[in-house]
Amino acid sequence: MTAQEVRLTAWVRGHVQGVGFRWWVRSRALELGLAGAATNLDDGRVEVVAEGPRDRCEELLARLKSGATPGRVDSVGQRWTNSTGSFSGFVER
């Protein structure tokens, strides 16, 4: 872990709860070299947690906000914190 690494937590709202959307997030995150998870929440959102270099997390966030995903993204909320290094890869839950 380097000093430039951060944790992005994004909450994606829309028609996004499904294996296709979580798989898409995982594929993009791995492409960018990020660790983390994509998890369905009970309220219909998907929580995406990604850790890695800030510029790569920003790229993942931009892809989420662009709406070029399986499903329909209506909105994306986000929070930035320090990386915890608690992920060894990227998982779909």
C-alpha positions as CSV (number, residue, x, y, z in Angstrom):
1,M,0.0,0.0,0.0
2,T,1.3,3.4,-0.9
3,A,0.5,6.9,0.4
4,Q,-1.5,7.7,-2.7
5,E,-3.9,4.8,-2.1
6,V,-7.5,5.6,-1.1
7,R,-10.8,4.0,-0.4
8,L,-13.8,4.9,-2.6
9,T,-17.2,3.9,-1.3
10,A,-19.9,4.5,-3.9
11,W,-23.6,3.9,-3.6
12,V,-25.2,3.3,-7.0
13,R,-29.0,3.7,-7.3
14,G,-31.1,2.6,-10.3
15,H,-31.8,-0.7,-11.9
16,V,-28.5,-2.1,-10.9
17,Q,-29.1,-5.1,-8.6
18,G,-28.0,-8.1,-10.5
19,V,-25.2,-10.3,-11.3
20,G,-24.5,-8.5,-14.6
21,F,-23.9,-5.1,-13.0
22,R,-21.7,-6.5,-10.2
23,W,-19.7,-8.5,-12.7
24,W,-19.2,-5.4,-14.8
25,V,-18.0,-3.4,-11.7
26,R,-15.6,-6.3,-10.8
27,S,-14.3,-6.5,-14.4
28,R,-13.6,-2.7,-14.5
29,A,-12.0,-2.7,-11.1
30,L,-9.7,-5.5,-11.9
31,E,-8.8,-3.8,-15.2
32,L,-7.8,-0.8,-13.2
33,G,-5.9,-2.8,-10.6
34,L,-8.3,-2.1,-7.8
35,A,-9.3,-4.3,-4.8
36,G,-12.7,-4.2,-3.1
37,A,-16.2,-5.5,-3.4
38,A,-19.6,-4.8,-5.0
39,T,-22.6,-5.7,-2.8
40,N,-26.4,-5.5,-3.2
41,L,-28.0,-3.5,-0.4
42,D,-31.5,-4.1,1.0
43,D,-32.7,-0.7,-0.2
44,G,-32.1,-1.5,-3.9
45,R,-28.7,0.2,-4.2
46,V,-25.3,-1.4,-4.9
47,E,-22.4,-0.5,-2.7
48,V,-19.1,-0.4,-4.5
49,V,-15.9,-0.3,-2.3
50,A,-12.7,0.1,-4.2
51,E,-9.2,0.6,-2.9
52,G,-6.1,1.6,-4.8
53,P,-4.5,4.7,-6.4
54,R,-6.8,7.7,-6.3
55,D,-6.6,8.3,-10.1
56,R,-7.8,4.7,-10.8
57,C,-10.6,5.0,-8.2
58,E,-11.6,8.2,-9.9
59,E,-11.7,6.4,-13.3
60,L,-14.0,3.7,-11.8
61,L,-16.2,6.4,-10.4
62,A,-16.4,8.2,-13.7
63,R,-17.4,4.9,-15.4
64,L,-20.1,4.3,-12.9
65,K,-21.4,7.9,-13.3
66,S,-21.3,7.7,-17.1
67,G,-24.1,5.1,-17.1
68,A,-22.3,2.9,-19.6
69,T,-23.1,-0.1,-17.5
70,P,-25.5,-3.1,-17.6
71,G,-28.6,-1.8,-15.9
72,R,-29.7,1.8,-15.5
73,V,-27.7,4.1,-13.2
74,D,-29.8,6.9,-11.8
75,S,-27.4,8.4,-9.3
76,V,-24.1,7.7,-7.6
77,G,-23.1,8.9,-4.1
78,Q,-19.6,8.7,-2.9
79,R,-17.2,9.0,0.0
80,W,-13.4,9.1,0.0
81,T,-11.4,7.8,3.0
82,N,-7.9,6.3,3.6
83,S,-7.3,2.9,2.3
84,T,-7.3,0.1,4.9
85,G,-5.6,-2.5,2.8
86,S,-8.2,-5.0,3.9
87,F,-9.0,-6.4,0.4
88,S,-6.8,-8.8,-1.5
89,G,-8.8,-8.8,-4.7
90,F,-12.3,-7.7,-5.9
91,V,-15.4,-9.7,-5.1
92,E,-19.1,-9.6,-6.0
93,R,-21.5,-10.2,-3.2
